[in-house]
Amino acid sequence: MIDITKLKTFVAVADLGSFSRASEILYITQPAVTQQIKSLERMVGAKLFQRQGGRIVLTEEGKRIYELAKALLKDYENLVEEMAKIKKDFKDSLFVGISTTLSEYKVPELLVEFHSQMPGIYIRAFVENSQQIEEGLSSGILNIGIIEREPSEKFRAIRWFYDEIIFFTHPSHPFAKEGEIEPEDLYSTELIFREVSSGTRKVVKEELERLGVFFEKLNIKIEINCGRSILNMVKCGYGCSFLSKGLLEKDLQEGNVVEVKIRGFNAGRWYYIVFPDDSKTTFLANSFAKFLLSKTQENIIKDEERVNL
């Protein structure tokens, strides 16, 4: 009997060209990936992969199995969707890619809430930058993604919500007493920034350069690929940084950090819900997208109610 799980693993390795990357996205060990592929090869009676220029590629036999496996997995997803519509209680996996920033606030709570509404499902969340999430969608490994930039035209996308990026520091920092500074004042302080590939860094860099700041001349002392780590360093009294206001909201309210305005600075970006364009959206991905959009609408209504109070 053909094991759907083994077929998913096989397709993942084929699409990503790597046993290790497939293991990361599927949340199983690399030896388990190897074992599943070997099991399929024994069933087929032929090698499915071979090494070529440091990359794993399909053999001729593997190519034949790959096309059939992709079709079978799509039929399997259609079957699961129809069963879900009839039974309204089913078990399946949702593969979702989440941008690094959103993995640190907002989305984790929403994943928990969504799962509570559909407790039979299994959610596999892949946290990475926008480019790698798009790669996962293209390969068919991910069902849906949430990224912090406008996606490529080959994807179907929905604007989800707008994220403001602010400059902040510790209450004891001289900037905290000034309230607003000039863009050139940034040269005089120690800064902590997200890594070079970060969407947050890209948006901030473009806005500062628009204001005439030479980004390469800034006194960047620490770079790290984690927003919460940056927040904790600033809370300890070190330097200043730029992060999403949503990530800082609680600490701003408690006075652990303070926002400092930069004259003329206005940075932000839209987050997008993204789907593969070359295949039918799965039932779970469609349900999750509707859930996310409903939560955005709830926030809009709450904001309007606060304004009218």
N, C-alpha and C positions, 0 to 999 in steps of 0.2 A: 504493500500500500504506500502511495506517495504521501510524504509528510509535508504539509504546507509550510511549516516552520523552516524545513531544510530548503525548500524552494525559495523562500524569502531571503535566506542567507546566501544562497547561490546567486540570486539576482543582485543582491547588495554588493557582493565581491566583484561581480562582473561590471557593474556600473561604476564602482569606485576604484577598481583596479588595485585593490589592496585588502589583504586579510585583516590587517591591524585596524584600518579605518572602518571596515565593516563591523568589527567587534566593538568599536567605540560607539557607533551609531545604534547598533542593535543591543547594546548593553549586555553582551556576553563575552566570555574570555576568548582570546585568539585561539587557544587549543580547541575550544568548543566549535569555533568556526571551521577550523581545519578538519575536525572529526566529522562534522556534518557534510562537508564537501566530499570527503573520502567515502562516506556512506552512500552519497549519491553516485559517485563514480563507480562504486561496486555494483550498484543497482543497474547503471547504464552499461557497465562493462567497458568503459573507456575513460581516458583522462579528459577532464573538462577545462583545465587551465594549464597554461605554460608560462614560463618567464620570458620576457622579451624587453631588452633594454632597461632592466631594473624594474619593470612593471609587470603585473599579472594580467595576462590577456587570455581570451577564450581560444580553445582549440577549435578545429572545424566541427567536431562532435559537440563541443560546448556551445557553439553558435546555434546549432540546430535545437539543442535543448533550451537555450536561453529564450528564443522567440516563443516556443511553446509554453515555457514557464511564465513569461510575462502575460501571455493571453490567459493562462489558467488562473493566475493571481487576480487579474482584473475580473474574471468571471466569479471568482471566490468573493471579492469585495461586493459585487452586485448581489450575490446570493445573501451575504450578511445584511446588506441594506434592506432587501425585501423581507427577510426574517424579522429585522428590527421593526419595520413598519407594521408587521402583523402582530408580533409578540410584545413589542415595546419593552423588552428586557432581554439583553443579549450580552455576549462576551466577545470583545475584540480589542485590538490595540490601536491607539491613536499616536502617530509619530509626529511630533510637533517641534519645530525649530524656533528658538527664542533668542533674540539679540541679547548680548551680554548685559546691557544696562537694565533692560526690562526683567531679566532673571533675578535682579536684586530688589525689585519692588514691583508692586501692582500685579504682575502675572502669577507669581507663586500662589497668592491667595485665591486668584480666579481659577487656577487649575484645581485647587482643593474643592472649591465650590462647585465647579463643573462635574468633578468626579462624584461628589455627593448626590448629584442629580442622576448620574448614570453609574452606580456603584459596580456594575458588572464588567466595566471596561478596564483596560490597562493602559495607562498613559506613559509614553516614553518621550521625555523631553530632552532635546539636544541643544545645549547652550553654546553659541558660537557667534562669530561676527556675521554680518549680512551676506557677504560673499559666499561663505561656506554654507550658509542656510540655503542660498539660491542653488548651489551645487547639489545639495541634498534633495531639493525639490526636483531639479532637472533629472536626477538619477532615479527618481521614483521611491527613494528611501523615506523621505518625509512626505506626509500628507498635507501639511499646512505649515506656514512660517509666519513669524512676526518680526519684521526687520525695521531698522531705523534709517531708511533712505528710500527714495523712489526706486522701485524695482525695474529690472530689465523688461523690455516690451514683450518678451516671450512668456511672461507670467501674467496671470489675472490677479489684480490687486484691488483692495478696498482701503481707503484712508480710514485709520482707526481713531487716533487722537493726536493732538499737538503737544509736544513736550518742550517746555522752556528750559534753557540752560542758563545758570546764573554763576556769578563769581562770589566766592564766600571765603571766610577766614575765621579764626578763633576770636572770641570777644576781646582778648587782651592785645590783639595786633593793632598797630597804629592806624591801619586802614579802617578798622571797625569804628573808630571815633570820628572819622571824617564823613562817613555815610556815602559820599560819592567822590570818585577820583577821576583823574584824567587818564586816557589810554596810555600815555607815556610813563605814568607812575608805575606801571607794571614792571618796568626794567629794574626797579629798585628793590624788589622783594623776591624771596625764594618761592618757587612754584613747584607744585606737584601736578603731573599730567597723566592722562591715560596714554596707552601705547600708540605707536605711530599709525597702526591700522584701525584705530578706534573711530567710530562715527562721531562721537562726542568731540574728540580732538579735531577732526576735520572741520566740523561746523564752527568751532571756536576759532580755529586758525584762520578760516576764510573771513570771519567777521572782524577779527583783530587786524588783519591785513587791509580790510576795507577802511578801517579807521587810521591807517598809516603806521601800524605797529610792525616792526621787523621781527617776525616770529623767531628767527634763528638767533636773535640777540637777547631773547628772554632768558632769565636766570632759572632754567628748569633743572632742579636738583634730583628729582625722583620721577621715574616713569613706571607705571604698574598697570596691569590689565584688570583691575578690580576697583569699581567705584566705592564700595564699602571700605576697602582698605585705605583709599584716599581720604574718605570721610573720617575714619578713625585717627589717621595721622594728624589731620587738621584739628580734630577735637583735642588731641594731646598738646596742641599749641604750636605745631610746626607749619609754617608757610601758609599758602593760599592755593586755591584751585577752582576749577570749573566743573560742575556736575549738574545733572537733571534736578530741577527743583522738587520734583516728586520724591526723589530718593532722599532729599534733605529735609523734607517737610516736618517730620517729628522733631528732629534736632534743632531746627529753626524755631519751632514753637517753644521748645524747652530751653532755648538760649544757649545750647552747647556750641553752636556756630552762628554766624551772622552773615547776612547778605550784604555785599558792598556793590553799589552801583558804579558802573563805568560809563562816563559820559558818551552817549551815542551808541552804546553797545546793546544789541538786540539779537540774541541767538536762540535758535530753536529748530526743531525738525518734526516732521510728521512720522508717525509709526504706521506701517502698512501691514494688513493681513494679506498674505500672498498664497496663491494656489498654483500648482502646475497647470499649464495651458494645454498640454497635449494629451491629457487623460481626464476621465470623468472624476469629479470631486467625490471623495468617499462620503458616506453618510455621516460618519463621526466628524470628519473635517468640516463638513457643512454645518453640522449641529454646533460645533465649537465656535465657528465663525459667527453664527447667529447669536450665540451666548455672549461673545465678546462685544458685539455691536449693541446688544441690549444693555450691557453694563455701561458703555459709553453714553448711551441715551439717558440712563438713570442719573449719571453724574451731571449731565447738562441740565436735567430737570431740577436736581438738588441745588445747583448753582443759581438757577433762576429763582428758586424759592428763597434762597438766602438774600438775594438782591432785593426781593419784594417785601422782606420782613421789615 
